[in-house]
Amino acid sequence: MTATVPLRDIEFAEEQHYMVLVETTLRNLEVTHTLGGDKQGSLLSSIDATRTWMGRRMLRQWLLMPLLDRQEIAKRHGAVSSLVNANRRLRNLREALKGGRDLERLSTRLAYGRANGRDLGAISDALARLPSLHAILTEGSDELLVECAENLLDLDEIRLLISEALNDELPVTIREGGLFKQGWSQKLDTHRSAVAEGKEWLDNLEATERERLEIPRLKVKYNRQFGYFIEISNAHLDKVPEEYTRRQTLVNAERYVTEELKEKEELILNAKGRGNELEYALFRELRDQVKEHCQALSLIARKVATTDVLCSLAHHARRFGWTRPEMSEDEKLDIKAGRHPVLEASASFVPNDLTLDKKRRFLLLTGPNMGGKSTYLRQTALISILAQAGSFVPAERARIGLVDRVFTRVGAHDDIRRGRSTFMVEMIEVAHILRRATSRSLVLLDEIGRGTSTFDGLAIAWAVTEDVATRVGSRCLFATHYHQLVGLEAEIEGLVNVHVQVAQSGDELKFLYTVGDGPCDDSYGVQVAALAGLPAHVVERARDLLLFLETQAEGARAGEDGTPLSRGVGQSSLFGWMLPKVVGATPETEDADTEGPAEVPMGARLEPTEAAALARLAEMDPDAMSPREAMDLIYELKGILRGQHEWLEE
């Protein structure tokens, strides 16, 4: 037999109503789980101050499906603002919600006919708590909070029905009685009276036989296998009367029955069985009555969950000084003193500003590793998600132009199960972004092209930058170590160079974690390697090699007058003399006057292939490489040194 399950109205989640967050984005931003798979440390866990299970699930849903309707977002912001500014009311609501039953799960069990006595009791208990919640919600006039108060008292009659019918203490099973209160059913009371009278007779039998036989430890007991019996220890077996019939032998005792006891047993068990059957039928009838109100119960559950989420967001906003964002229909992102919502608890966290608009639509972010680039990217996306989910945001001020999708290309990982290398996974993610992003999207690119050769990677990063900035037109933050790309600021409208700032004193490097305009003047790779604990002799050797390579590159780029060209930004000039070949020039098509490697006597500098191999090796982070990537790098270096790249053999 198939049970009919009442459903509430089905709501279709259409893309035009919600921000699209694909699994890759959710993982990279650690929205519900960290990259390590833990819930603790995720955005959800850091802002979750809900008091009910259904509130916790709804908060998760709000983060996974941020809104695109500015009016609906404003309703949520208005409710949170109302609670932030009314601390006593907020405190009272959270207290009223504390320990609330999970009405969503209870209504589901009820709908499927699986609810037991304790479930109905829990529903009654949950409904009994609603009048106080209703009273607090109606203290103010905020639109969404008033909506949450509606319908909360609709099932008070059901609450009374359950509370009048069922006992306060209820068993787990529904087939063995003990569910209904005395007086609910006269017929049930009759069966219970028969059982009670029988048990009273048993108590009297035990007392009488103890006195008659002078056996103080004689007991009348019951089990399912043998029914009722009289148990006598071996020490008193000589006192057992003839009318006792042995039923069972134990190690230390014997069990007996009498004809009178068997007759009473039949009466008691028949009355108890009939009572249990009747009570089961009565419970199913009661459960079906309550089941008719499943949709109303689900609606109340959503109202309570919404209240819980709004209170959680307000509580977190008050605790951490979050502010109400201004939402707009334009494509501007303007954040003043923004903070990462998870990491801001750190006493040393440094806030940063961000502006993305028509004049600065694409930010090319350069700077050293550990300087805060990835954090800056992630906090921008998380602030946008929080704002459109209905939350206040970690910033002094924020104006958020609605974001339809957030895309991320962050980190390095392979997909062994599907036979995909790190580079292949990266390219698949980039391809998805280029196909699906719109002018209203927010795109975060944290390094592109690291999984292949230096020049392949640079060429791909360059081409992706051009496509996103010109054809796609998304708001984009691109963190990169390809300093050669900073020159695109002069070529592409809306592309602006920014960098994470550092302070250097001698060989010491101090990260400031602030973002400023303009490109970074160096990659500081050797200094970061020293901070990471690379052996001193390796660091010193790297410094010598870096100086040598930079000298060779500047010599190769020297002008006709013999004056070396400016170093420009950091190590971007390291392969500067080769760049024309990267962007399309070939030995056959180059103009005779085009600059190339300077003629330097043999032994005065490394061969270009050797310089390229050393530079490629110096830029790699062995701790961040998988075994497959390390093997690929070895083959790549061997290929370079064998002259497999024709332009290096000139």
Secondary structure, DSSP 4 states (H G I P E B T S, - for coil): -PPPPP-PPP----TTTB-B--HHHHHHHTSSS-TTS-STTSHHHHH---SSHHHHHHHHHHHHS-B--HHHHHHHHHHHHHHHT-HHHHHHHHHHHTT---HHHHHHHHHTT---HHHHHHHHHHHHTHHHHHHHHTTS--HHHHHHHTTTTTTHHHHHHHHHHB-SS--S-SSSS--BPTTS-HHHHHHHHHHHHHHHHHHHHHHHHHHHHT-TT-EEEEETTTEEEEEEEGGGGGG--TT-EEEEE-SSEEEEE-HHHHHHHHHHHHHHHHHHHHHHHHHHHHHHHHHTTHHHHHHHHHHHHHHHHHHHHHHHHHHHT-BPPEEESSS-EEEEEE--TTGGGSTT---EEEEESSSS-EEEEE--TTSSHHHHHHHHHHHHHHHHHT--BSSSEEEEE--SBEEEE-S---BGGGTB-HHHHHHHHHHHHHHH--TT-EEEEE--STTS-HHHHHHHHHHHHHIIIIII--EEEEE-S-GGGGGGGGTSTTEEEEEEEEEEETTEEEEEEEEEES--S---HHHHHHHTT--HHHHHHHHHHHHHHHHHHHHHT--TTSPPPP--SGGGGTTGGGHHHHTT--TTTS-TTS-------TTSS--HHHHHHHHHHHH--GGG--HHHHHHHHHHHHHHHTT-SGGG--
